[in-house]
Amino acid sequence: MAAMARRGVRLGWTGGVNRRSVAELAIAFMISLLRHIPLASRELRDGIWNNRKGRQLSDRTVGIVGCGHIWKDLASLLRAFECRVLVNDIIEFPEFYAAHQLEPVGLENLLRRADIVTLHVPLK
């Protein structure tokens, strides 16, 4: 940052540029964990075969915490899986919620009801 400042170079960020990539990755993680893929992979590498039963993402209740650029894309992708989507953020988006059958809820309610919780909030 100091070198950039000395040279007059500015650093920029464009919100939402990678939203589809992150939304797809979040879904990949959901499916991977529901199907026990990391555990099964580790066991297979160790020569252990367990016929693990997983669960489908379809018809699950997904809680999204943080309603920025990514959540809008993620919420629309989850519709293809017929998921119920609960959302929580400090800002309300009632038109978007209604248009996409999303249910805004408090954080405790979301954590109690969701089968899967995905966080899309800034680190700081």
Secondary structure as UniProt FT lines:
FT   HELIX           2..7
FT   TURN            15..18
FT   HELIX           19..34
FT   TURN            35..36
FT   HELIX           37..45
FT   TURN            46..47
FT   TURN            58..59
FT   STRAND          61..65
FT   HELIX           69..79
FT   TURN            80..82
FT   STRAND          84..88
FT   HELIX           94..99
FT   TURN            100..101
FT   STRAND          102..104
FT   HELIX           107..113
FT   STRAND          116..119
//
